[in-house]
Amino acid sequence: MKLLTGTTLSRPQTGYYRLCFTATDRERMVEAVERMFRYLYGRKAAA
């Protein structure tokens, strides 16, 4: 799984992201999303 910026995918404005994934099992996908959420939420709380 990857979290790509919008500018990587032809979205010129900042603040847009795309979560890219392919053949992966549900458990790994849920774990990855939860980790990203905790990281991003933690950064927001610290700001």
DRENTORKOL-3810 file (N, C-alpha, C; in nm, 4 decimals):
REM DRENTORKOL-3810
@n.u->0.0835; n.v->-0.1168; n.w->0.0000; ca.u->0.0000; ca.v->0.0000; ca.w->0.0000; c.u->0.0883; c.v->0.1235; c.w->0.0000
@n.u->0.0394; n.v->0.2238; n.w->-0.0699; ca.u->0.1124; ca.v->0.3500; ca.w->-0.0746; c.u->0.0147; c.v->0.4650; c.w->-0.0618
@n.u->0.0594; n.v->0.5703; n.w->0.0008; ca.u->-0.0164; ca.v->0.6942; ca.w->0.0095; c.u->0.0573; c.v->0.7942; c.w->-0.0779
@n.u->-0.0054; n.v->0.8319; n.w->-0.1893; ca.u->0.0581; ca.v->0.9214; ca.w->-0.2845; c.u->-0.0041; c.v->1.0597; c.w->-0.2772
@n.u->0.0782; n.v->1.1601; n.w->-0.3008; ca.u->0.0268; ca.v->1.2964; ca.w->-0.3033; c.u->-0.0527; c.v->1.3180; c.w->-0.4315
@n.u->-0.1451; n.v->1.4108; n.w->-0.4270; ca.u->-0.2253; ca.v->1.4416; ca.w->-0.5442; c.u->-0.1416; c.v->1.4917; c.w->-0.6600
@n.u->-0.0337; n.v->1.5639; n.w->-0.6291; ca.u->0.0508; ca.v->1.6162; ca.w->-0.7362; c.u->0.1178; c.v->1.5035; c.w->-0.8141
@n.u->0.1376; n.v->1.3900; n.w->-0.7512; ca.u->0.1941; ca.v->1.2739; ca.w->-0.8200; c.u->0.0972; c.v->1.2218; c.w->-0.9252
@n.u->-0.0316; n.v->1.2429; n.w->-0.9011; ca.u->-0.1343; ca.v->1.1859; ca.w->-0.9884; c.u->-0.2164; c.v->1.2946; c.w->-1.0575
@n.u->-0.1485; n.v->1.3951; n.w->-1.1064; ca.u->-0.2109; ca.v->1.5006; ca.w->-1.1875; c.u->-0.3135; c.v->1.5846; c.w->-1.1132
@n.u->-0.2976; n.v->1.6005; n.w->-0.9834; ca.u->-0.3850; ca.v->1.6891; ca.w->-0.9051; c.u->-0.2979; c.v->1.8036; c.w->-0.8574
@n.u->-0.3036; n.v->1.9206; n.w->-0.9236; ca.u->-0.2090; ca.v->2.0271; ca.w->-0.8924; c.u->-0.2254; c.v->2.0906; c.w->-0.7541
@n.u->-0.3433; n.v->2.0812; n.w->-0.6933; ca.u->-0.3636; ca.v->2.1428; ca.w->-0.5622; c.u->-0.3002; c.v->2.0572; c.w->-0.4526
@n.u->-0.2509; n.v->2.1249; n.w->-0.3501; ca.u->-0.1968; ca.v->2.0508; ca.w->-0.2362; c.u->-0.3113; c.v->2.0051; c.w->-0.1469
@n.u->-0.2862; n.v->1.9056; n.w->-0.0652; ca.u->-0.3861; ca.v->1.8573; ca.w->0.0295; c.u->-0.4644; c.v->1.7373; c.w->-0.0188
@n.u->-0.4404; n.v->1.6912; n.w->-0.1394; ca.u->-0.5083; ca.v->1.5729; ca.w->-0.1914; c.u->-0.4136; c.v->1.4545; c.w->-0.1871
@n.u->-0.4674; n.v->1.3390; n.w->-0.1482; ca.u->-0.3887; ca.v->1.2163; ca.w->-0.1399; c.u->-0.4681; c.v->1.1022; c.w->-0.1992
@n.u->-0.3965; n.v->1.0010; n.w->-0.2441; ca.u->-0.4623; ca.v->0.8815; ca.w->-0.2957; c.u->-0.3981; c.v->0.7598; c.w->-0.2309
@n.u->-0.4818; n.v->0.6744; n.w->-0.1779; ca.u->-0.4365; ca.v->0.5492; ca.w->-0.1191; c.u->-0.4389; c.v->0.4436; c.w->-0.2289
@n.u->-0.3221; n.v->0.3914; n.w->-0.2627; ca.u->-0.3100; ca.v->0.2937; ca.w->-0.3705; c.u->-0.2783; c.v->0.1562; c.w->-0.3119
@n.u->-0.3548; n.v->0.0610; n.w->-0.3561; ca.u->-0.3309; ca.v->-0.0762; ca.w->-0.3115; c.u->-0.3698; c.v->-0.1719; c.w->-0.4227
@n.u->-0.3172; n.v->-0.2898; n.w->-0.4143; ca.u->-0.3487; ca.v->-0.3936; ca.w->-0.5111; c.u->-0.3574; c.v->-0.5252; c.w->-0.4354
@n.u->-0.3601; n.v->-0.6324; n.w->-0.5026; ca.u->-0.3820; ca.v->-0.7643; ca.w->-0.4450; c.u->-0.3202; c.v->-0.7808; c.w->-0.3061
@n.u->-0.3966; n.v->-0.7478; n.w->-0.2056; ca.u->-0.3522; ca.v->-0.7661; ca.w->-0.0673; c.u->-0.4719; c.v->-0.8156; c.w->0.0120
@n.u->-0.4449; n.v->-0.8884; n.w->0.1163; ca.u->-0.5562; ca.v->-0.9393; ca.w->0.1948; c.u->-0.6152; c.v->-0.8281; c.w->0.2822
@n.u->-0.7371; n.v->-0.8468; n.w->0.3224; ca.u->-0.8116; ca.v->-0.7451; ca.w->0.3966; c.u->-0.7425; c.v->-0.7062; c.w->0.5272
@n.u->-0.6893; n.v->-0.8034; n.w->0.5995; ca.u->-0.6267; ca.v->-0.7759; ca.w->0.7282; c.u->-0.5068; c.v->-0.6821; c.w->0.7134
@n.u->-0.4257; n.v->-0.7047; n.w->0.6122; ca.u->-0.3091; ca.v->-0.6175; ca.w->0.5903; c.u->-0.3532; c.v->-0.4774; c.w->0.5508
@n.u->-0.4579; n.v->-0.4685; n.w->0.4703; ca.u->-0.5067; ca.v->-0.3382; ca.w->0.4279; c.u->-0.5607; c.v->-0.2600; c.w->0.5473
@n.u->-0.6395; n.v->-0.3249; n.w->0.6331; ca.u->-0.6944; ca.v->-0.2592; ca.w->0.7516; c.u->-0.5817; c.v->-0.2143; c.w->0.8438
@n.u->-0.4826; n.v->-0.2991; n.w->0.8639; ca.u->-0.3693; ca.v->-0.2634; ca.w->0.9494; c.u->-0.2949; c.v->-0.1410; c.w->0.8931
@n.u->-0.2727; n.v->-0.1389; n.w->0.7639; ca.u->-0.2016; ca.v->-0.0261; ca.w->0.7022; c.u->-0.2800; c.v->0.1036; c.w->0.7177
@n.u->-0.4100; n.v->0.0989; n.w->0.6963; ca.u->-0.4930; ca.v->0.2193; ca.w->0.7096; c.u->-0.4934; c.v->0.2661; c.w->0.8552
@n.u->-0.5023; n.v->0.1744; n.w->0.9491; ca.u->-0.5004; ca.v->0.2118; ca.w->1.0905; c.u->-0.3670; c.v->0.2769; c.w->1.1282
@n.u->-0.2579; n.v->0.2233; n.w->1.0774; ca.u->-0.1258; ca.v->0.2817; ca.w->1.1060; c.u->-0.1149; c.v->0.4225; c.w->1.0487
@n.u->-0.1614; n.v->0.4393; n.w->0.9244; ca.u->-0.1561; ca.v->0.5724; ca.w->0.8637; c.u->-0.2426; c.v->0.6707; c.w->0.9416
@n.u->-0.3595; n.v->0.6269; n.w->0.9846; ca.u->-0.4488; ca.v->0.7133; ca.w->1.0619; c.u->-0.3820; c.v->0.7573; c.w->1.1920
@n.u->-0.3231; n.v->0.6604; n.w->1.2646; ca.u->-0.2570; ca.v->0.6941; ca.w->1.3913; c.u->-0.1427; c.v->0.7924; c.w->1.3689
@n.u->-0.0648; n.v->0.7699; n.w->1.2654; ca.u->0.0470; ca.v->0.8594; ca.w->1.2364; c.u->-0.0038; c.v->0.9991; c.w->1.2016
@n.u->-0.0983; n.v->1.0074; n.w->1.1090; ca.u->-0.1481; ca.v->1.1379; ca.w->1.0650; c.u->-0.2240; c.v->1.2083; c.w->1.1764
@n.u->-0.3023; n.v->1.1373; n.w->1.2536; ca.u->-0.3754; ca.v->1.1977; ca.w->1.3627; c.u->-0.2793; c.v->1.2472; c.w->1.4708
@n.u->-0.1743; n.v->1.1710; n.w->1.4962; ca.u->-0.0734; ca.v->1.2110; ca.w->1.5941; c.u->-0.0010; c.v->1.3378; c.w->1.5522
@n.u->0.0253; n.v->1.3522; n.w->1.4241; ca.u->0.0903; ca.v->1.4743; ca.w->1.3737; c.u->-0.0027; c.v->1.5937; c.w->1.3900
@n.u->-0.1312; n.v->1.5726; n.w->1.3648; ca.u->-0.2282; ca.v->1.6815; ca.w->1.3781; c.u->-0.2400; c.v->1.7255; c.w->1.5228
@n.u->-0.2436; n.v->1.6305; n.w->1.6141; ca.u->-0.2569; ca.v->1.6616; ca.w->1.7567; c.u->-0.1336; c.v->1.7358; c.w->1.8086
@n.u->-0.0170; n.v->1.7040; n.w->1.7525; ca.u->0.1066; ca.v->1.7678; ca.w->1.7960; c.u->0.1211; c.v->1.9107; c.w->1.7417
@n.u->0.0501; n.v->1.9403; n.w->1.6351; ca.u->0.0621; ca.v->2.0730; ca.w->1.5708; c.u->-0.0100; c.v->2.1819; c.w->1.6480
END
